């Protein structure tokens, strides 16, 4: 009897593990995606593509001189697996916008069909002793202008609600918002709704995202 109960318990654990190996996306959105960096380790991109994910944003750079060591592999392998790929930059409040834009553009070579470049604007993980709002906003606008000019496409802005309230009012860019739980209060194109999702091909937790429209609208973003 004890052995049977132990076997049943083991089976329950295995069942729970298998259940967690599939992404849990809101059913009302049909276009599902991820965002990743080197923190997600070595990714099996064919398995990710087979899970039903359509797109991925990959971290390319941070600040004026930091590069993600997995960026080149992740973008190439994700494209080869058939995913729509975009690159993003973590924007630090303590470096000039031009310096950050040039660093990002030195690493990112978009291909036809890629998602527009994105910039991550948030307080979490950012520098201490940042300059005032006006300086940060001016540097951000400089980054956006230079990257749009080089890429020929208007960048997307990723942000949390507090950073969006502080820095983003009046900007015409599509927003990719993090809001957990519940849907963002601002108008959004992309929504990061789960920072601890599980997807086949990725060990450990991964950020899950949805796109507000259908696949045709994503292609036109």
Order of alpha helices (4+ residues) and beta strands (2+ residues): alpha-beta-alpha-beta-beta-alpha-beta-alpha-beta-alpha-beta-alpha-beta-beta-beta-alpha
